[in-house]
């Protein structure tokens, strides 16, 4: 299982980005969280099999209704989070 922390830059707050991300996750075998950060970016923690994670991220960046709001993406692989269950929005 692969776990990534992804930071999205651009006009990604106030446009339904977190809700779109959560809705998109329903179509994939992934776990994760998505939350707004104080600097105006959005943080996504995503875990799953390598291909599922890659396909989910590609769909979010290229094909989702919020894709055109994304101006930059920073990805890093992180250690697995054993307590991660489901996919939810962090307030």
KESE-36950 format. One record per residue (C-alpha): x, y, z. Coordinates in Angstrom, 1 decimal. Layout:
N
+--------+--------+--------+
:     px :     py :     pz :
+--------+--------+--------+
:      X :      Y :      Z :
...
+--------+--------+--------+
END
This chain:
91
+--------+--------+--------+
:     px :     py :     pz :
+--------+--------+--------+
:    0.0 :    0.0 :    0.0 :
:    1.3 :    3.5 :   -0.9 :
:    0.5 :    6.6 :    1.1 :
:    1.0 :   10.1 :   -0.2 :
:    0.7 :   13.6 :    1.0 :
:   -0.4 :   15.9 :   -1.8 :
:   -0.6 :   19.7 :   -1.6 :
:   -2.8 :   21.5 :   -4.2 :
:   -2.2 :   25.2 :   -5.0 :
:   -4.4 :   27.5 :   -7.0 :
:   -8.0 :   28.5 :   -6.4 :
:   -8.6 :   25.4 :   -4.5 :
:  -10.6 :   26.7 :   -1.5 :
:  -14.2 :   27.9 :   -1.7 :
:  -14.8 :   26.0 :   -5.0 :
:  -16.0 :   22.6 :   -3.7 :
:  -12.5 :   21.1 :   -4.0 :
:  -12.8 :   19.0 :   -0.8 :
:  -16.3 :   17.7 :   -1.6 :
:  -15.3 :   16.9 :   -5.2 :
:  -12.3 :   15.0 :   -3.9 :
:  -14.3 :   13.0 :   -1.4 :
:  -17.0 :   12.2 :   -4.1 :
:  -14.3 :   11.1 :   -6.6 :
:  -12.8 :    8.8 :   -3.9 :
:  -16.0 :    6.7 :   -3.9 :
:  -15.0 :    5.3 :   -7.3 :
:  -11.6 :    4.1 :   -6.1 :
:  -10.3 :    1.7 :   -3.5 :
:   -8.5 :    4.4 :   -1.5 :
:   -8.4 :    5.8 :    2.0 :
:   -7.7 :    9.3 :    2.9 :
:   -8.4 :   12.8 :    4.2 :
:   -8.7 :   16.2 :    2.6 :
:   -8.5 :   19.5 :    4.3 :
:   -8.0 :   23.2 :    3.7 :
:   -4.7 :   24.7 :    5.0 :
:   -4.4 :   28.2 :    6.4 :
:   -2.1 :   29.3 :    3.5 :
:   -4.9 :   28.8 :    0.9 :
:   -3.8 :   25.3 :   -0.2 :
:   -5.5 :   22.0 :    0.2 :
:   -3.8 :   18.9 :    1.7 :
:   -4.8 :   15.4 :    0.6 :
:   -3.6 :   12.3 :    2.3 :
:   -4.3 :    9.3 :    0.1 :
:   -3.5 :    5.6 :    0.6 :
:   -4.1 :    2.6 :   -1.5 :
:   -2.5 :    0.3 :   -4.1 :
:    0.0 :    2.2 :   -6.3 :
:   -2.2 :    2.1 :   -9.4 :
:   -5.4 :    3.1 :   -7.6 :
:   -3.6 :    6.1 :   -6.0 :
:   -2.1 :    7.1 :   -9.4 :
:   -5.4 :    6.8 :  -11.3 :
:   -7.3 :    8.8 :   -8.6 :
:   -4.7 :   11.6 :   -8.6 :
:   -4.7 :   11.7 :  -12.4 :
:   -8.5 :   12.0 :  -12.5 :
:   -8.5 :   14.7 :   -9.8 :
:   -5.9 :   16.7 :  -11.6 :
:   -7.0 :   16.2 :  -15.2 :
:  -10.7 :   15.2 :  -15.4 :
:  -12.5 :   16.5 :  -12.3 :
:  -14.7 :   19.6 :  -12.3 :
:  -12.1 :   21.4 :  -10.1 :
:   -9.1 :   20.4 :  -12.2 :
:   -8.9 :   23.8 :  -13.9 :
:   -8.5 :   25.5 :  -10.4 :
:   -5.3 :   23.5 :   -9.7 :
:   -2.2 :   25.6 :  -10.5 :
:    0.4 :   23.5 :   -8.7 :
:    0.8 :   20.1 :   -7.1 :
:    3.4 :   18.9 :   -4.6 :
:    3.5 :   15.2 :   -3.8 :
:    5.5 :   13.2 :   -1.3 :
:    5.4 :    9.6 :   -0.2 :
:    4.9 :    9.3 :    3.5 :
:    4.8 :    6.4 :    6.0 :
:    1.6 :    4.5 :    6.1 :
:   -1.0 :    5.8 :    8.6 :
:   -2.4 :    2.8 :   10.5 :
:   -5.4 :    4.7 :   11.8 :
:   -6.6 :    5.8 :    8.4 :
:  -10.2 :    4.5 :    7.7 :
:  -12.5 :    5.5 :    4.9 :
:  -12.2 :    8.9 :    3.1 :
:  -13.3 :   12.0 :    4.8 :
:  -13.1 :   15.8 :    4.9 :
:  -11.1 :   17.3 :    7.9 :
:  -12.7 :   20.5 :    9.1 :
+--------+--------+--------+
END
